[in-house]
Amino acid sequence: MCARCGILYVLGTGCQWRALPKDLPPKSTVHDYLMLWEWDGTLERIHHELYVKTRDLEGREASPSAGVIDSQSVKGAEKGGPRSTRRAMTQAKMSRARNVTCLSIPSV
């Protein structure tokens, strides 16, 4: 089997690198190929090709001519959006890690 099969297996199943089946190359080899493809632009080219083909199959132009932003997205961006949420979630994770018996998540 090839490293490409290993990459597709990880992306398709969502498994962890250490859970690759034994009939695939070692996780270090598969990961090295993934990093190489990221570095040399192969992943971007694959994504673009799949994107264009998918839009073509749906009967759409290769590039969208318009975009939509709903009011909830705008409100979230004004208040700090994901960045403030990420900070709150990180604090909760750290507090649970420090005190395993703690069952409540601190309010932010």
N, C-alpha and C positions, 0 to 999 in steps of 0.2 A: 504494500500500500504506500501511497505517497503523502507528503506533508499537506498537499492541497486537500486530500480526503480528511485529514486530521482537523484542519481549519474549518471545513464544512461541517464536520461532526460537532465541534465545539459550538459553532454558531447556530447549528440546527437544533441541538439538544439543550444548549445552555449549561452543559456540564462544566465542572471545574477542570482545569488543565490536568490535575493529578488523576482524574477519573477517565482519561483516555483509554480506550481498550488496548490490550496488548498487541493486537494485530496491526495497529497503527504505529508510525514512527514515535520515538521518545518525545515527551512533551517539550523538551528543550529545542528539539529540531523543529517541531511544528510551530512553536512560539517564535523562533528565530525567523522562519519564513514569513509569518504574519507581520513581524516588525520590519522585515525587508520590504514587503509589499506596501506597507504603510509609508516607509521612507521613500521608495522609488515611484510612488504614485499609482501603483497597480490597483490598490483598493479603490481609489478615487475613479479610475477608468472603468473598473467593473461596475461600480455603483452608477456611474453616469450611463453606461450602456444599458443596464437593467432598467434604469429610470426611463430612458427614451423608449425602449421596447415596450414597457408596461403602458406608457401613455399612448403609444401607437396602437396597441391591442385594444385600449379603451376608446379609440377613435378620437383622441385629443392631439393637439399640437405638441411637439417635443418640449416647448417651453411654455409655461403658463403665462397668460397675458395679464392676469390680475391676482391680487392677494386679498385675503379677508382677515381683519383683526376684530374680534368681538370686544364688547365693552368690558367684560370681565378681565381679559388680558391686559387692557389698558390700565384698569384700576390696580391690578396686581403689580404692574410695572411702576406705577406712581408710588406705591407704598414700599417698594423695595423688593417685591416679588420673591422669587426663589432664594435669593441670597439670605434674606432674613429668616425664611423658613428653614434653610439648611443650617443656619447657626443655631436655631432653636432645637432642631433635631439632634445636632451634634452634642449640645449640652445635655440633653436627656440621655443619650447613649453613654456619655462619660459618667454621669451620675449613677446610672445603673451598674456600670462596670466597677465603680469604686465600692458600692455597697450592694451586694448581691441580694440582701434581704429586703431592699427597698422595692415596694410594689407600685408606688405612685410616680408619675412623671412630673417633675417640677414645672410650675406654670411660668410662662415667659412674659 
